[in-house]
Amino acid sequence: MTSGKPVSTSKQINQVSLETIQSDLMAPVSAEWRKMATSETLQRSSQIISVIHDQVYIFGGELRPREPRDNDVHVIKIQRDASHDPSVIKLSSIPHSPSPRVGAASTTLHQKIYVFSGRGGSAMTPVEEHGSFWVFDPPRSNWDFLTPKTALDEFPEARSYHTLTNDGEDVIYLHAGCPERGRLSDLWSFRVSSRSWTQLASAPDPPRGGTSIAFSDGLLYRMNGFDGNTEQGGSLDIYFGDTNAWTTNLYSADGRSGPGPRSVSALIALSIGGRPSLLTLFGERDPSALGHQGAGKMLSDVWSFDLESKVWNEIQPRGGKAVSFERGIDDHPAARGWFAAESVGNGIVVQGGLGESNERLNDAWLLKFQ
């Protein structure tokens, strides 16, 4: 006997689920830019930022090519009210700090900021610290120097323009970058609890600097970068930790159905519209003939990748309320590369970088998804 109500078959349920997914994907993503701050102190490129609660921490970078600006920690408080110009605070002199550097990489784990290597010193060579991290603890406003448990273990060589991310629990991943000569494609994991490095399977060629990685739901994603000749694009490489192997998701990098090739950009894992996604934005699409002394052609686009449907969508953020700063009112960030970006809640913070006019940018922006 039946209840008299229509019975849904598995085929009908699957069809409804597919239609729901397709409907979600067709709905435009609503996002808005808001300018957070401008300050002479913020004018820098090749820096790192981390966001903890409502504080943005900025470290390192350069104002002039190949000249580290400082080794201070600067802080911006994220204001909920766009009518206020938040001040940029320099934390008081901190003993036992990292040396000034550019092109370092950082990741935030359990509300601490882990920084690895970079380039500095009078010769602007990679900062060799034998596999150690500098760790900034905001509540203490203090740096600690975290060394591997034993000096006999293998560890990644010093480098710049590499990339870090973490699994949200105990493991930090380090990938690629520029050592003293050439470029790298290696992948390493560092287990914080045991202070131990493990070398993992290298990513697909070519070796590169200025690439980006992000971690989401047990998988590591890598895209973009510069191999010394061309900007990379058209492939999203995925690392599976359980098999220590990579696979590649190819896409059309034509700037219409997928983001164009680029380097010194960003890749951030976050939820967009309740769906697990990756976000990539900005970056250099054509390098300068002057190398690091000049600025190439920069991008100002924003793209999301739906991790379930494997579909790219270009996002067209609105310009939000912008505070009138010394350079006037604007509501969208300029095209840039060599900047810093980090997730915060249902959005991201973008800070500084190098503009197409070869000028270091002095701003900070919040991109918020509705």
N, C-alpha and C positions, 0 to 999 in steps of 0.2 A: 504494500500500500504506500502511496506517496502522499505528500502533504498538499498537493495541488499547486505548489509553487514551482516555477521553472527551475530546472536543474542546470547549473553551469558546468560545461565540460571543461577539461584541462585545456583543450584547444581554444575555447572561448576566453578562458582566463588569461592564457598566454597572449591572445590577440589584444585583450584589454590592456595588459601590461605593456605590450609593444606600442600601442597607441598612446598610452600615458607617457612613455619615454620619448616618443617622437614629438608629442605635444610640448613636453618640457624643453626639448632641444630647440624647437622652433621659436619658443618664447624668447624675446630679446632680453639680454642680461642688462639689468639696470645698475649703473654705477656712477659715481660722482667724484670728481676731483675737488679737494679743498687744500688751499695753500696754508701750511701750518706756520711757517716762519721764514724769514730771510735774515741773514746776519753775516758780517764779514768773517766771523769765526767759522761759519759753515762752508766757506768757499774752499772747496777741495775736491779732488778726484782720487780714485784708487784707494778709498778708505773702507772701513767696515762699520756697519751699524748693527745693533741688537735692540730689540724691543722687549722690555719686561714690565708687565702691568701697563701703566700709562706713561712710561718713561722711555725715551729713545736715547740710546748711548752711542756715541760716535768716537771713533779712535783712528788715528793714522791718516795717511793720504798725503797729497802734495798740492801746493799752490803753483809752483813752477816745476817744469819737467825734471824728474829725477832728483828732486830735493825734498826729502820728507819734511812736512810742515811742523809737526810737533809730536810729542808723545803724551799729551794730556787727554783726559776723558771729558768729553763735553756731553751735556744732557739737555734734551728738550722735553718738556712735559706736554703730552697730548691734551689739548684743550677741547672740551665738548662744545664750548661756545666759540664760534668762528669770529666773533667781534673783537677778540683779544689777540694781541701779538705776543705769543709766548716768548719769554726770554730764554737765551741759551746760556746755561750755567757751566762754567769750567770748574770741575772739582778741584779742591785745594791740593796743593803739592802732595803727591803720593810717593813715598819712598819705595824703592825696589820695584820700578816700573819697567815695562818693555822699552827697548831702544826705539827711537823714531823709525818708522818704516812705511813703505808703500806696497800695495799689491799683496797685503796679508789676506788671510781668510779667517772667518769666524763662524761659530755656531753657538746657539744658546740651548743649554740643557740644564733642567732643574734650577732655573733662574740664575745660572752662572754663565759667563761669556768665555768661551774657549777660543784662543787665538793661536794660529800656527804660522810661523816663519814670516815671509815677506822679503822685501829688498831694502837695504839701507847701508849705512856706513859711508865713509869717504869715497869708496870705490863703487857704491851702489850695487853690491853683490848680494846674493841670497843670504839671509840671516840664518846661519847654522846653529841650531840649539839642540842637536842630537836627539831629535824625536820628542822634544818637550813642548808643552803648551804653557802659554801664559793664561791664567784664569782670573777673571775679574769678578769679584763678589760685591754686588751693589750695596747690600745692607751694611757691609763693613767698609765700603769705598776703598777696597784694598786689592792688590794683585798678589797672586800666588804663582809659583813656578812649579809646574807639575811635570816631573821627570818620569820616564819609563822605569819600571821596577828594577830591571837589571840592564846595565850598560852593554851586556853581551848580546842582547836581543837585536835583531835587525829592526831598522826604523826607516821611514821615508826621508829622502834627502831634502835639504833646504830648497826652497823654491818661492816663486811669486806668481801671482795671477792664477792660483789654483782655486779649489773650491772645497767647502766643508758642508756637511749636514749631519744629522743624527737620527736615531730611531725612537727618540722620546723616552728611552729607558736607560741604557748604559753604554751604547756603542756610538762612536763618532766615525764617520766615513770621510776620507780625504782622497781627492782625485786630481790628477793631471797637473798642469802648470808649467812654469819656465824655470829650470834649474840654471846653473852657471852658463850652460850652452844647450841649445836645442829646446825641445818640448817633450812632455811626458804623457803617457796614457795609462799610468799605473793606478791601482785602486788599493787602498789600505783601510783597515778598521782598527780602531783603538778602543779597547774595553776599559772604561774609566775605573771600575771597581778593582781590577787587577793590574791596571797601569801597563797594559801589554798591547803591542802592535802585532797585527797579522796582515801579511800581504795576500791580496785576493787576485782573482783573474783580472787582467788588464782589459780596459774597454776597447771596443772596435777602433781600428785606426781611422784617420791619422792621429798621431799625438797632437796635443793642442794646449794652448793657454787661453785664458778668458772664457772657459766653458762654465757650465752651471749644472749642479745636481740638486735633486730634491728627493725626499723620502716620503712614501705614502703607503699605508696598509701593507707593510712588509716588503715593499719593492723599492729599488733605487732607480731613479730616472736621470738620464743625462742628455743634454742637447747643446748645440751651438759651439762656438769657439773659433780660434784662428790657428791654422797649422803652419804659419810662416809665409804662406802664399795666398790662401783664399779663406774667406769666412765660410764656416760650415753651416749647413742647414739641410732640411729634407729628411732627417732621421731623428727619431726619439729612441735612444738606446735604454734598455731595461735590464737591470741586474737582479738575478734571483739568488738570494743568499743560500737557500737550501741545496742548490746544485752548483753554486759558485760558477755561474755561467751567465752570459749576456744574450739577449735577443734584440732585434731591431724592428721598430714600427716605422715604415717609410710613409712619407706624405709629400704632397706637392708644395714645394717652398716657393710659390709664385706670388705671395702676398695677397692672394684672393681666397684660395681654399686652405691655405696654411701660411704660417709666418715665414718671411724670407730669411735667408742666411744672415747670421750676425755673430758678433762676439761681444765680450765685456757687457753682457746684458744681465738678465736675472731669470731664475726659474724657481717658482714658489708653489708649494702644495697647500691648498686650502679648499674649503667648501664654498661653492658658488651656487646659490639657489637650492641648497640642500643636497647638492651632488658633489662627490669627490672630484676634484679638478686640479689641473696644473695651470699656472699663469706665467707667461713669459712676456716681456715688454722691453722696449727701447733697445739700445745697443748700437754698435758700429757696423754698418753694412758694407763699407768700402774703406780700407785702411789708408792712412795718409802716406804719401810718398816720403814724408819726413820721418816716418817711424814714430817713436814715442815723443818726438819733439813737436809733432803736429797733430791736427784733428782730422779724422776722416769724415765720411758722410754718415750722419747719425739718423736714427729712427725715433719716431714718437708714437708708434703703434702699441696696442695692448691685445694679447690673444689668450684665450682660455682653451684648454684641452679637457674634454670630458673623459674621465678615466674608464667609465663604463661603456660608452658608445664609441670611444676612440675617434671623436669628431672635434675638429678645430673650429672655433668661432672667433671672429674679430669683434672686440668690444669697443663701443663708441661711448666713452664716459661723458657725462654732462660736466660742464664747468659749474662748480658750486660757488658759494659765497667766498670771496677772497678779501683778505684784509688789505688795506692800503698801506703798502710799505714804501721804502724810499725810492723804489723803482716803479711805482705806480700800481695799478690794479690789473691783474691778469688771472685767468681762471683755468688755464691748462699748463702743465709743465712743458718746457721746451724740449726738443729732441736732444738726446744725450747718450753717451756711453760712459764706461768707467765710473759708474755711480754705485750707490749702495741701496739695497732694498730688503725689507723684512716684513713678514706678516704680523698683523695685529688684529685680533678679533675677526670680524668679517671683512677685512680689508688689508691693505699693505701701506707701508711708509716707504717713500722714495726720497733719497737725500743726495744733493750735490751731483758731481760728475763733470764730464767734459762736454761742452757744447760744440757745435760745428764751427763756431768762430774761434776755436782754440782757447776759449776762456773757461776757467773753472767756475762752476755754478755755485751760488751761495744760498740755495733754498732747501726747503723740506716740504713734502706734499703727502697728503693722506688720500688714498683711493679707497672709497668705501662702497661695498656692494649692498644693494637694498634687499 
